[in-house]
Amino acid sequence: MDYKSVIKFISIIGMWLSIFLLLPILIGWAYKESYQSFLYFDIFLFSINALFFLILRKHKINLKIKESILSVNLIWILLGIAGGMPLVLNTHIGYADAFFEAISGFTTTGATVYSDIESLPHMILFHRSLMHWLGGMGIIVLGVGLFSIINPTGSMSLFKAESTGIQLQKLTPKIKDNAMTLWIIYLLITLIDAILLDIAGMDKFDAVNHAFSTISTGGFSTKNASLAYWADNDAIMWITTFFMTLSGINFMAHLKLYYDDISGYKSEEVKYYLAVFFILSIALSITHYYNETSGSFYESVKHSFFTISSILTTTGFVSIDYEQWGQATASIIIIAMLIGANAGSTAGGIKVIRYVVLIKILFAEMKKILHPNAVINVFLDKQRIKSSVFLSVFGFLFLYAFTVLATALYLYIRGYDSLTSLTAALATVGNIGPGFGDVGAVDNFGFFSWYDKIFLSFSMIIGRLECYTFFLLFVRDFWRKF
């Protein structure tokens, strides 16, 4: 294990993070808020990372798969600490609360410990949204794009460690080109969303913050009521629904479009994702309308499409208290929580592609039973799926289910009711944000004890890294020297 390479790379990420943190400091300066403690911490953060970088300046970074996995895990701890300290210094919450909020921000979970968000300074509101935005595409992917100039081989290992999942499409020859182009696309979509929200009636500050949260599928809002604050503004509601749904699509499809290729949007995963979105939205609209004593069918459709888009893409915005809709609607929402959006998107959750592969495997096995001597291949987008992908899918599902159940069991043993425990587990591991019970649409996570918040923070990290990257740390061979 090349620990010097790990430390040097983390120091690079730390320095870049400190540069980005100047943005909320500038917001504080613009709004004449007390930003000095934030600035002093940012200077300290840059200085300590610059010191490590200078100490190791002669060491050539060589990140292989083990170093990449360790780096990614340690960077998430760094993000929790570095992102949380400004919250401690400027909103006077505890360290565990701040760590939870920062991890929730960077993992784009959107669960919060704050009960009165509107009382927070503008710079902290922007800081929370910025954590979403950086974490959405992955601050590590930005680092990969920069680091690849130094070491292309190591950057590929990092990209795989950060972006675990099913990859049937090859990346463009230069990983740094992919990383930087993805960030350009990410920025462009964010700008378009912010401009449209501004035109629709949000003020510019709220528009930028909600664009950050929407495109990253994060969920932090500048309002206590989340998007319900603008529930009567149909334009804002539908714009947000559209961009949440768009952000749930594999960014490789957006990347292809950037190069004038629309084939990415014709993939099976995108088709199934959109089909699931419309089916669940229509089902929720009908169920909600017939269970609602007042309100028009249009209002049911508007809130249902918004809610399914928010939950399916794991954004976590709320336009209405869906817990008041009854058990039938709750079942549909929980189904959305269990599915997720596309692999390669900013969304969390299990992802549609894994269900597609799983269903194809099951049908192939049934055909095999009927025709024992037949050679039956499984295809996805006209590409044969290798057996290693099957194993990866089953392995992930096991680790994901294990993490959710372990988190739920821990919370239940701690004394929380079964609904709160289970949906809090789904909401954190799936990076969704809201659940049901005490962590419902209009509630927050502030009531958990400090050690519960630390536990849930790691649940969010495990979900964000799609299980494998975290659990590999506990494999004996990972630490063994060959």
C-alpha positions in Angstrom: 0.0 0.0 0.0 1.5 3.3 -1.1 0.3 5.5 1.8 2.3 8.5 0.6 0.3 8.5 -2.6 -3.0 8.3 -0.7 -2.0 11.2 1.6 -0.8 13.3 -1.3 -3.9 12.8 -3.3 -6.2 13.5 -0.3 -4.3 16.7 0.2 -5.0 17.8 -3.4 -8.7 17.2 -2.9 -8.5 19.1 0.4 -6.9 22.1 -1.2 -9.5 22.1 -4.0 -12.3 21.8 -1.5 -11.0 24.8 0.4 -11.0 26.8 -2.8 -14.6 25.9 -3.5 -15.5 26.9 0.1 -14.5 30.5 -0.7 -17.8 30.7 -2.6 -20.1 30.6 0.5 -17.6 32.9 2.2 -18.2 35.4 -0.6 -21.9 35.0 -0.1 -21.5 35.8 3.5 -19.5 38.9 2.6 -22.1 40.0 0.1 -24.9 39.7 2.6 -22.8 41.4 5.3 -22.9 38.3 7.5 -20.2 37.2 10.1 -18.0 35.1 7.8 -14.7 35.5 9.6 -14.7 32.1 11.4 -15.6 30.4 8.2 -12.7 32.1 6.4 -10.2 31.3 9.2 -11.2 27.6 9.0 -10.9 27.6 5.3 -7.4 29.1 5.5 -6.5 26.4 8.0 -8.0 23.7 5.8 -5.9 24.9 2.8 -2.8 25.3 4.9 -2.8 21.9 6.5 -3.4 20.2 3.1 -0.8 22.3 1.4 1.7 21.3 4.1 1.1 17.6 3.4 1.4 18.2 -0.3 4.7 20.1 0.1 6.1 17.5 2.4 5.3 14.8 -0.3 6.0 17.1 -3.3 8.8 14.8 -4.6 6.7 11.6 -4.2 5.1 10.6 -7.5 1.5 9.7 -7.0 0.8 6.1 -8.0 -2.8 5.1 -7.2 -3.6 1.5 -7.9 -6.9 -0.1 -7.0 -6.2 -0.5 -3.3 -4.8 3.0 -2.9 -7.8 4.3 -4.8 -10.3 2.5 -2.6 -8.6 3.7 0.6 -8.4 7.3 -0.8 -12.1 7.4 -1.7 -13.2 6.2 1.8 -10.8 8.6 3.6 -11.9 11.5 1.4 -15.5 11.0 2.5 -14.4 11.3 6.1 -12.5 14.5 5.2 -15.6 15.9 3.5 -17.7 15.2 6.6 -15.2 17.0 8.8 -14.3 19.8 6.5 -17.9 20.4 5.4 -19.2 20.2 9.0 -16.8 22.6 10.7 -18.3 25.8 9.2 -21.7 24.6 10.6 -20.2 24.2 14.1 -18.6 27.6 13.9 -21.5 29.5 12.4 -24.7 27.8 13.6 -23.4 26.4 16.9 -24.5 22.8 16.5 -22.6 19.8 17.8 -19.9 18.0 16.0 -22.0 14.9 15.3 -24.8 17.0 14.0 -22.4 18.9 11.7 -20.8 15.7 10.5 -24.2 14.2 9.7 -25.3 17.4 7.9 -22.1 17.5 5.8 -22.2 13.8 4.9 -25.9 14.2 4.0 -24.9 17.1 1.8 -22.0 15.6 0.0 -23.7 12.2 -0.4 -26.7 14.1 -1.8 -29.0 12.5 0.8 -30.7 15.7 1.9 -31.6 14.6 5.4 -31.1 17.5 7.8 -30.8 18.1 11.5 -32.0 21.7 11.3 -35.6 22.4 12.3 -35.5 26.1 11.3 -33.6 26.3 8.0 -34.8 29.8 7.2 -33.0 31.2 10.3 -29.6 30.1 8.9 -27.3 32.7 7.4 -27.2 32.9 3.6 -23.7 31.7 3.5 -24.6 28.5 5.3 -27.6 27.9 3.1 -25.4 28.2 0.1 -22.7 26.0 1.7 -25.3 23.3 2.2 -26.4 23.5 -1.4 -22.7 23.6 -2.6 -22.0 20.4 -0.7 -24.8 18.8 -2.7 -23.6 20.1 -6.0 -20.0 19.0 -5.5 -21.0 15.7 -4.1 -23.6 15.1 -6.9 -21.1 14.6 -9.8 -18.5 13.7 -7.2 -15.8 16.0 -6.0 -13.5 13.0 -6.5 -14.4 12.9 -10.2 -13.1 16.5 -10.4 -10.0 15.4 -8.7 -9.7 12.5 -11.2 -9.9 15.0 -14.0 -7.0 17.0 -12.6 -5.0 14.1 -11.4 -5.2 12.2 -14.7 -2.9 14.8 -16.2 -0.3 13.4 -13.8 -1.2 9.7 -13.8 -3.8 8.4 -16.3 -3.6 4.8 -14.9 -4.3 5.9 -11.4 -7.1 8.1 -12.4 -8.9 5.1 -14.0 -8.6 3.2 -10.7 -10.0 6.2 -8.8 -12.9 6.6 -11.2 -13.8 2.9 -10.8 -13.6 3.2 -7.0 -15.8 6.3 -6.8 -18.2 5.2 -9.5 -18.9 1.6 -8.7 -21.7 -0.1 -10.6 -22.6 -1.7 -13.9 -20.6 -0.2 -16.7 -21.4 -1.5 -20.2 -20.4 1.6 -22.0 -16.7 2.4 -22.5 -15.3 5.7 -21.4 -13.7 8.0 -23.9 -9.9 7.3 -24.3 -8.8 10.1 -21.9 -10.4 9.9 -18.5 -9.6 13.5 -17.8 -11.7 14.5 -20.8 -14.6 12.5 -19.5 -14.4 14.0 -16.1 -14.1 17.6 -17.2 -16.7 17.3 -19.9 -19.1 15.8 -17.4 -18.6 18.8 -15.1 -19.2 21.2 -18.0 -22.5 19.4 -18.8 -23.4 19.4 -15.1 -22.7 23.1 -14.9 -24.7 23.9 -18.0 -27.8 21.9 -16.9 -27.5 23.6 -13.4 -27.4 27.1 -15.0 -30.4 26.4 -17.3 -32.4 25.1 -14.3 -31.5 28.2 -12.2 -32.4 30.6 -15.0 -35.8 28.9 -15.5 -36.6 28.9 -11.8 -35.7 32.6 -11.6 -38.0 33.4 -14.6 -40.7 31.3 -13.0 -40.7 33.4 -9.8 -38.0 32.3 -7.4 -35.5 35.0 -6.3 -32.0 34.5 -7.7 -30.5 33.2 -4.4 -33.2 30.5 -4.0 -33.1 29.7 -7.7 -29.3 29.0 -7.6 -29.6 27.0 -4.4 -32.5 24.8 -5.6 -30.8 24.3 -9.0 -27.7 23.0 -7.1 -29.9 20.7 -5.0 -32.0 19.6 -8.0 -29.3 18.7 -10.5 -27.3 16.9 -7.8 -30.6 15.1 -6.7 -29.7 16.3 -3.2 -32.8 17.8 -1.6 -31.6 20.6 0.7 -33.8 23.6 0.5 -33.6 27.2 1.7 -37.1 26.9 3.1 -38.5 25.0 6.0 -41.4 23.7 3.8 -39.0 22.7 1.0 -40.7 23.1 -2.4 -44.1 23.2 -0.7 -43.2 26.8 -0.2 -43.9 27.3 -3.9 -46.6 24.6 -4.2 -49.0 27.1 -5.8 -46.5 28.1 -8.5 -47.1 25.4 -11.2 -44.1 26.6 -13.3 -41.7 26.0 -10.5 -43.2 22.7 -9.6 -43.0 21.3 -13.2 -39.6 22.8 -13.9 -38.2 21.1 -10.8 -40.0 17.8 -11.7 -38.5 17.9 -15.1 -34.9 18.6 -14.0 -35.1 16.0 -11.2 -36.2 13.4 -13.7 -33.5 14.5 -16.2 -30.8 14.3 -13.5 -31.9 10.7 -12.8 -30.7 9.7 -16.3 -27.3 8.2 -16.8 -24.9 11.2 -17.4 -23.2 9.1 -20.1 -26.3 9.8 -22.2 -25.8 13.5 -21.6 -22.2 13.1 -22.5 -23.0 11.4 -25.8 -25.5 14.2 -26.6 -22.7 16.6 -26.0 -20.9 14.9 -28.9 -24.2 14.9 -31.0 -25.1 11.3 -30.3 -28.6 10.7 -28.9 -28.2 6.9 -28.6 -27.7 7.2 -24.9 -31.3 8.1 -24.4 -32.4 5.1 -26.3 -30.8 2.6 -23.9 -33.0 0.0 -22.2 -32.2 1.4 -18.8 -33.5 4.9 -19.7 -36.6 3.4 -21.3 -37.4 1.3 -18.2 -36.6 4.2 -15.9 -39.0 6.5 -17.7 -41.6 3.8 -17.8 -41.3 3.2 -14.1 -41.5 7.0 -13.5 -44.7 7.4 -15.5 -46.4 4.2 -14.2 -45.7 5.0 -10.5 -46.7 8.7 -11.1 -50.0 7.8 -12.7 -50.7 5.1 -10.0 -50.0 7.6 -7.3 -52.1 10.3 -9.0 -55.2 8.0 -9.2 -54.7 6.6 -5.7 -54.2 10.1 -4.2 -57.2 11.6 -6.0 -59.6 8.9 -4.9 -58.4 9.0 -1.3 -58.4 12.8 -1.1 -61.6 14.5 0.1 -60.7 17.8 -1.5 -58.6 19.1 -4.4 -58.7 18.7 -8.1 -57.3 15.8 -10.2 -54.7 18.2 -11.6 -53.4 19.0 -8.1 -53.1 15.2 -7.5 -51.2 14.8 -10.8 -48.9 17.7 -10.1 -47.9 16.6 -6.6 -47.8 12.9 -7.5 -45.4 13.4 -10.5 -43.3 15.7 -8.3 -43.2 13.2 -5.4 -42.4 10.2 -7.5 -39.7 12.1 -9.4 -38.2 13.3 -6.0 -38.2 9.9 -4.4 -37.3 7.8 -7.5 -34.3 10.1 -8.2 -33.5 10.2 -4.4 -33.7 14.0 -4.5 -35.9 14.3 -1.4 -37.7 17.5 -2.2 -41.2 17.8 -0.7 -44.2 19.6 -2.3 -46.8 18.3 0.2 -47.0 16.1 3.3 -47.4 12.7 1.5 -47.8 10.9 4.9 -51.3 12.3 5.0 -52.3 10.4 1.8 -52.9 7.0 3.3 -51.4 3.5 3.2 -52.0 2.8 -0.5 -50.0 5.9 -1.6 -47.3 5.1 1.0 -46.8 1.7 -0.6 -46.2 3.3 -4.0 -43.7 5.8 -2.6 -41.8 3.0 -0.8 -41.6 1.1 -4.1 -40.0 4.2 -5.6 -37.6 4.3 -2.7 -36.6 0.7 -3.4 -35.9 1.3 -7.1 -33.9 4.5 -7.7 -32.9 6.0 -11.0 -30.2 5.2 -13.5 -26.7 4.1 -12.9 -24.2 6.8 -13.8 -26.6 9.5 -12.6 -26.4 11.7 -9.5 -29.1 9.6 -7.9 -28.7 7.0 -5.1 -30.6 3.8 -4.5 -30.4 0.4 -6.1 -30.7 1.7 -9.7 -33.0 0.5 -12.5 -30.3 -1.3 -14.4 -29.8 -3.8 -11.7 -33.5 -4.7 -11.7 -33.4 -5.0 -15.5 -30.4 -7.3 -15.4 -32.0 -9.3 -12.5 -35.3 -9.8 -14.5 -33.4 -10.8 -17.6 -31.4 -13.4 -15.6 -34.6 -14.8 -14.1 -36.2 -15.2 -17.5 -33.1 -16.8 -18.9 -33.1 -19.3 -16.0 -36.7 -20.2 -16.7 -35.9 -20.8 -20.4 -32.9 -22.9 -19.2 -35.3 -25.1 -17.2 -37.5 -25.6 -20.3 -34.5 -26.1 -22.6 -31.7 -27.7 -20.5 -29.3 -28.2 -23.5 -29.8 -24.7 -24.9 -27.1 -22.0 -24.7 -28.9 -18.9 -23.5 -27.2 -15.6 -23.5 -28.5 -12.5 -21.8 -28.3 -9.2 -23.7 -28.6 -5.6 -22.6 -28.6 -2.9 -25.4 -27.4 -5.6 -27.8 -24.4 -6.4 -25.6 -24.0 -9.8 -24.0 -23.9 -9.5 -20.2 -21.0 -11.4 -18.8 -21.4 -13.7 -15.8 -19.2 -11.3 -13.7 -22.0 -8.7 -14.1 -24.5 -11.2 -12.7 -22.3 -11.9 -9.7 -21.8 -8.1 -9.2 -25.6 -7.5 -9.2 -26.3 -10.3 -6.7 -23.4 -9.2 -4.5 -24.5 -5.6 -4.5 -28.1 -6.5 -3.7 -26.9 -8.6 -0.8 -24.7 -5.9 0.6 -27.4 -3.2 0.1 -30.0 -5.3 1.8 -27.6 -6.2 4.6 -26.7 -2.5 5.1 -30.4 -1.4 5.2 -31.4 -4.2 7.5 -28.4 -3.7 9.8 -29.2 0.1 10.0 -32.9 -0.6 10.6 -32.2 -3.2 13.3 -29.7 -0.8 15.0 -32.4 1.9 15.1 -35.1 -0.5 16.3 -32.9 -1.8 19.1 -32.2 1.9 20.0 -35.9 2.3 20.7 -37.3 3.8 17.6 -40.5 2.5 16.1 -40.4 0.0 13.2 -41.6 2.4 10.5 -39.2 5.1 11.5 -36.3 2.6 11.7 -36.9 0.9 8.4 -37.6 4.1 6.3 -34.7 6.0 8.0 -32.5 3.1 6.9 -33.9 3.2 3.3 -33.6 7.0 3.3 -30.0 7.1 4.4 -28.6 4.1 2.6 -30.5 5.0 -0.5 -29.4 8.7 -0.2 -33.1 9.7 -0.4 -33.6 12.0 2.6 -37.2 11.8 3.9 -38.9 8.6 4.9 -42.0 7.9 7.0 -42.8 8.1 10.7 -40.5 10.4 12.7 -38.4 11.1 9.6 -41.4 11.9 7.4 -41.8 14.5 4.7 -42.1 17.5 7.2 -39.7 16.1 9.8 -36.0 16.1 10.3 -33.2 13.9 11.8 -32.4 16.2 14.6 -34.0 14.1 17.3 -31.5 11.2 16.9 -28.7 10.9 19.5 -25.2 11.9 18.4 -24.0 8.3 18.0 -27.1 7.5 16.0 -26.2 10.3 13.7 -22.7 9.0 13.3 -24.0 5.6 12.5 -26.5 7.0 9.9 -23.7 9.1 8.4 -21.7 5.9 7.6 -24.9 4.4 6.2 -25.1 7.3 3.8 -21.4 6.9 2.8 -21.9 3.2 2.2 -24.9 3.9 0.0 -23.1 6.6 -1.9 -20.2 4.3 -2.6 -22.6 1.5 -3.6 -21.4 -0.8 -0.8 -18.4 -2.5 -2.4 -15.9 0.3 -2.1 -16.6 0.6 1.7 -16.9 -3.1 2.5 -13.6 -4.0 0.7 -11.8 -2.3 3.6 -12.9 -5.3 5.8 -11.6 -7.9 3.4 -8.3 -9.4 4.7 -6.7 -9.5 1.3 -7.1 -5.7 1.0 -4.5 -5.2 3.6 -2.3 -8.1 2.8 1.1 -7.6 1.1 1.8 -9.8 -2.0 
